[in-house]
Amino acid sequence: MSKQAIIVVDIQNDYFPGGKWVLEGADAAADNARAVIEAGRANGDFIVHVQHVTLAEGAAFFVPDTEGVQIHPKAAPLPGEQVIVKHHLNPFRETGLADMLAARGIEKVIVVGNMSHMCIDAVTRHADDLGYDTTVVHDTCATHELEFNGVKVPAAQVHAAFMAALDFGYANLITAKDFVESRRKEAA
């Protein structure tokens, strides 16, 4: 049994064209995430899908019982795959994710999904703090532009800044292509 888990974070309809909080590059990132998920399935990795459901009144997106909150078809779970519903940015917070990984003897986590500067950052840092060998597949992640104190930061720079920080001290960063190739070699 594989000691590796793929944590698929918030690949949900509201982040795609027509959704309530569209991310730049969401489709391309989801295509890459699908390749990672399929490679993980083929190698017996534990696949955990994380679905954010916002409970705050007047929420802008991920509203319960809407099409937008549903997991996007490009990352849809297969029957029997674990789906964790979260209500906070960090998928470890109040979800049982840590216990689930520990019960399976997971040693390595692979992180894919959205948003680079929020939930991907949170899950990656927490996984590292828990002692997991942590990898982020950076081209499976998407985000949007931010603004702070009158300064607009383009999405590509937001993504690059957060990936650089994670790469510096919290995780290994690779591409989907490199992940898929490494899993093929391990299976051979």
JOLIN-V320229 format. One record per pair of residues at least 24 apart in sequence whose ideal C-beta (glycine too) atoms are under 8 Angstrom apart, sorted by the first residue. I is the first residue (numbers start at 1). J is the second residue. If there is no record, write none. Layout:
# JOLIN-V320229
i=I j=J
i=I j=J
This chain:
# JOLIN-V320229
i=1 j=44
i=1 j=104
i=1 j=105
i=2 j=43
i=2 j=44
i=2 j=45
i=2 j=46
i=3 j=104
i=3 j=105
i=3 j=106
i=3 j=107
i=3 j=108
i=4 j=40
i=4 j=43
i=4 j=45
i=4 j=46
i=4 j=106
i=4 j=107
i=4 j=108
i=4 j=109
i=4 j=110
i=5 j=45
i=5 j=46
i=5 j=47
i=5 j=48
i=5 j=101
i=5 j=104
i=5 j=106
i=5 j=108
i=5 j=109
i=5 j=110
i=6 j=36
i=6 j=37
i=6 j=40
i=6 j=45
i=6 j=46
i=6 j=47
i=6 j=48
i=6 j=109
i=6 j=110
i=6 j=112
i=7 j=48
i=7 j=50
i=7 j=91
i=7 j=97
i=7 j=109
i=7 j=110
i=7 j=111
i=7 j=112
i=7 j=113
i=7 j=123
i=7 j=127
i=8 j=33
i=8 j=37
i=8 j=47
i=8 j=48
i=8 j=49
i=8 j=50
i=8 j=75
i=8 j=112
i=8 j=113
i=9 j=50
i=9 j=91
i=9 j=111
i=9 j=112
i=9 j=113
i=9 j=114
i=9 j=119
i=9 j=120
i=9 j=123
i=10 j=50
i=10 j=51
i=10 j=52
i=10 j=62
i=10 j=113
i=10 j=114
i=10 j=115
i=10 j=119
i=11 j=49
i=11 j=71
i=11 j=72
i=11 j=74
i=11 j=75
i=11 j=112
i=11 j=113
i=11 j=114
i=12 j=51
i=12 j=52
i=12 j=62
i=12 j=68
i=12 j=69
i=12 j=70
i=12 j=71
i=12 j=72
i=12 j=114
i=13 j=67
i=13 j=68
i=13 j=69
i=13 j=70
i=13 j=71
i=13 j=72
i=14 j=61
i=14 j=62
i=14 j=66
i=14 j=68
i=14 j=69
i=15 j=72
i=15 j=114
i=15 j=115
i=15 j=142
i=16 j=72
i=19 j=61
i=19 j=68
i=20 j=60
i=20 j=61
i=20 j=63
i=20 j=68
i=21 j=60
i=21 j=61
i=21 j=62
i=21 j=144
i=22 j=144
i=23 j=114
i=23 j=115
i=23 j=142
i=23 j=143
i=23 j=144
i=23 j=155
i=24 j=142
i=24 j=143
i=24 j=144
i=24 j=145
i=24 j=155
i=24 j=156
i=25 j=142
i=25 j=155
i=26 j=114
i=26 j=142
i=27 j=74
i=28 j=139
i=28 j=142
i=29 j=114
i=29 j=139
i=29 j=140
i=29 j=141
i=29 j=142
i=30 j=72
i=30 j=74
i=30 j=75
i=30 j=140
i=30 j=142
i=31 j=74
i=32 j=112
i=32 j=137
i=32 j=139
i=32 j=140
i=32 j=175
i=32 j=176
i=33 j=74
i=33 j=75
i=33 j=112
i=33 j=113
i=33 j=137
i=33 j=140
i=33 j=176
i=34 j=74
i=34 j=75
i=35 j=176
i=35 j=177
i=35 j=179
i=35 j=180
i=36 j=110
i=36 j=112
i=36 j=137
i=36 j=140
i=36 j=176
i=36 j=179
i=36 j=180
i=37 j=75
i=37 j=112
i=39 j=179
i=39 j=180
i=39 j=183
i=39 j=184
i=40 j=110
i=40 j=183
i=41 j=78
i=42 j=183
i=42 j=187
i=43 j=183
i=43 j=186
i=43 j=187
i=45 j=110
i=46 j=82
i=46 j=101
i=46 j=104
i=46 j=106
i=47 j=77
i=47 j=78
i=47 j=81
i=47 j=82
i=48 j=81
i=48 j=82
i=48 j=83
i=48 j=84
i=48 j=97
i=48 j=100
i=48 j=101
i=49 j=75
i=49 j=77
i=49 j=81
i=49 j=82
i=49 j=83
i=49 j=84
i=50 j=83
i=50 j=84
i=50 j=86
i=50 j=91
i=50 j=95
i=50 j=97
i=50 j=113
i=50 j=119
i=50 j=123
i=51 j=83
i=51 j=84
i=51 j=85
i=51 j=86
i=52 j=85
i=52 j=86
i=52 j=87
i=52 j=119
i=53 j=85
i=53 j=86
i=53 j=87
i=54 j=87
i=55 j=87
i=75 j=113
i=89 j=118
i=89 j=119
i=89 j=122
i=90 j=119
i=90 j=122
i=90 j=123
i=90 j=126
i=91 j=119
i=91 j=122
i=91 j=123
i=91 j=126
i=92 j=122
i=92 j=123
i=92 j=126
i=92 j=127
i=92 j=130
i=98 j=130
i=101 j=132
i=106 j=132
i=107 j=132
i=107 j=133
i=108 j=132
i=108 j=133
i=108 j=134
i=108 j=135
i=109 j=133
i=109 j=134
i=109 j=135
i=110 j=135
i=110 j=136
i=110 j=137
i=110 j=179
i=111 j=135
i=111 j=136
i=111 j=137
i=111 j=171
i=112 j=136
i=112 j=137
i=112 j=140
i=112 j=141
i=113 j=140
i=113 j=141
i=114 j=141
i=114 j=142
i=114 j=143
i=115 j=141
i=115 j=142
i=115 j=143
i=115 j=144
i=116 j=141
i=116 j=142
i=116 j=143
i=116 j=158
i=116 j=159
i=116 j=162
i=116 j=163
i=117 j=143
i=117 j=146
i=117 j=158
i=117 j=159
i=117 j=161
i=117 j=162
i=118 j=143
i=120 j=162
i=120 j=166
i=121 j=162
i=121 j=165
i=121 j=166
i=124 j=166
i=124 j=170
i=124 j=171
i=125 j=166
i=125 j=170
i=127 j=171
i=128 j=169
i=128 j=170
i=128 j=171
i=133 j=172
i=134 j=170
i=134 j=171
i=134 j=172
i=135 j=171
i=135 j=172
i=135 j=173
i=135 j=174
i=135 j=179
i=136 j=163
i=136 j=166
i=136 j=167
i=136 j=171
i=136 j=172
i=136 j=173
i=136 j=174
i=137 j=173
i=137 j=174
i=137 j=175
i=137 j=176
i=137 j=179
i=138 j=163
i=138 j=173
i=138 j=174
i=138 j=175
i=139 j=175
i=139 j=176
i=140 j=176
